[in-house]
Amino acid sequence: MAAPKILVLPGSTRSRSHNIKLAALAAKELTLIDADVTRISLADYPLPLYEGDLESKAGAPDNAVRLKQMIMAHHGVFIASPEYSASVTPLLKNAIDWVSRVRERGDPTYAAFKGRVFAISSASPGRSGGLRSLMALRQILELGCGALVIPEQVAIPSADNAFDEMDNIIDIATANLFRAQLARLVDMARVMS
Ligand SMILES: Cc1cc2nc3c(=O)[nH]c(=O)nc-3n(C[C@H](O)[C@H](O)[C@H](O)COP(=O)(O)O)c2cc1C
């Protein structure tokens, strides 16, 4: 059986981002459990702020179409994203909004979010680890876009001190939870493949 294809997507493009670090760790761990992993950066898909008149005049930008096609080429999507003001980053929300508007020939609505499985996690220097952003992101993906999001999620607090020099998660219980989340993502993605 072919390895399930998993897309790893950070919701931050900041240099030295904790969530890019978490995404890189996810990619490493997913490869170890035989997933076929692609890691992307939203910096490679620059998008204007969504605006209805812009869409009416010009349709979805090419980068929104490219991003939608990239998501659709995978059986699972892992998102690691920061918490901004108790919610998701505008970068990630804007990307999701644009992708939700792309409708190529024969697509059902929200095509990019159907037929694949999502897993979400966050890292923050704060004490909650970005937990509130995960609640918001789950709502956007599940209720807004009709996606299947696995219940397992990991929020990593005190992110400045949460990773060792090899960028592994130091706390053993959290590291185990993270691996269990990724294993579940791969299991579910296999069902979708
Ligand atoms: C506008 C803004 C709002 C933020 N709000 C929160 C917040 O509500 N909760 C939190 O834990 N951290 C918050 N932070 C801090 C981010 O978690 C921190 O900057 C983090 O390092 C960003 O993620 P990154 O390292 O992946 O870029 C906020 C940061 C910014 C810039």
PDBQT file of the ligand as one rigid body, heavy atoms in Angstrom, charges set to zero:
ROOT
HETATM    1  C1  LIG A 201      -0.709  40.288  17.426  1.00  0.00    +0.000 C 
HETATM    2  C2  LIG A 201      -0.259  39.209  18.368  1.00  0.00    +0.000 A 
HETATM    3  C3  LIG A 201      -1.148  38.655  19.236  1.00  0.00    +0.000 A 
HETATM    4  C4  LIG A 201      -0.751  37.623  20.100  1.00  0.00    +0.000 A 
HETATM    5  N1  LIG A 201      -1.675  37.050  20.921  1.00  0.00    +0.000 NA
HETATM    6  C5  LIG A 201      -1.331  35.961  21.643  1.00  0.00    +0.000 A 
HETATM    7  C6  LIG A 201      -2.310  35.234  22.371  1.00  0.00    +0.000 A 
HETATM    8  O1  LIG A 201      -3.476  35.561  22.390  1.00  0.00    +0.000 OA
HETATM    9  N2  LIG A 201      -1.905  34.134  23.060  1.00  0.00    +0.000 N 
HETATM   10  C7  LIG A 201      -0.596  33.695  23.048  1.00  0.00    +0.000 A 
HETATM   11  O2  LIG A 201      -0.288  32.688  23.670  1.00  0.00    +0.000 OA
HETATM   12  N3  LIG A 201       0.356  34.371  22.369  1.00  0.00    +0.000 NA
HETATM   13  C8  LIG A 201       0.020  35.491  21.660  1.00  0.00    +0.000 A 
HETATM   14  N4  LIG A 201       0.963  36.148  20.937  1.00  0.00    +0.000 N 
HETATM   15  C9  LIG A 201       2.374  35.740  21.029  1.00  0.00    +0.000 C 
HETATM   16  C10 LIG A 201       2.675  34.646  20.034  1.00  0.00    +0.000 C 
HETATM   17  O3  LIG A 201       2.274  33.395  20.564  1.00  0.00    +0.000 OA
HETATM   18  C11 LIG A 201       4.199  34.636  19.786  1.00  0.00    +0.000 C 
HETATM   19  O4  LIG A 201       4.573  35.835  19.138  1.00  0.00    +0.000 OA
HETATM   20  C12 LIG A 201       4.625  33.421  18.991  1.00  0.00    +0.000 C 
HETATM   21  O5  LIG A 201       6.038  33.323  19.059  1.00  0.00    +0.000 OA
HETATM   22  C13 LIG A 201       4.153  33.513  17.545  1.00  0.00    +0.000 C 
HETATM   23  O6  LIG A 201       4.318  32.257  16.919  1.00  0.00    +0.000 OA
HETATM   24  P1  LIG A 201       5.611  31.920  16.014  1.00  0.00    +0.000 P 
HETATM   25  O7  LIG A 201       6.789  31.869  16.963  1.00  0.00    +0.000 OA
HETATM   26  O8  LIG A 201       5.302  30.599  15.417  1.00  0.00    +0.000 OA
HETATM   27  O9  LIG A 201       5.741  32.997  14.972  1.00  0.00    +0.000 OA
HETATM   28  C14 LIG A 201       0.591  37.199  20.090  1.00  0.00    +0.000 A 
HETATM   29  C15 LIG A 201       1.504  37.779  19.192  1.00  0.00    +0.000 A 
HETATM   30  C16 LIG A 201       1.086  38.761  18.330  1.00  0.00    +0.000 A 
HETATM   31  C17 LIG A 201       2.076  39.347  17.356  1.00  0.00    +0.000 C 
ENDROOT
TORSDOF 0
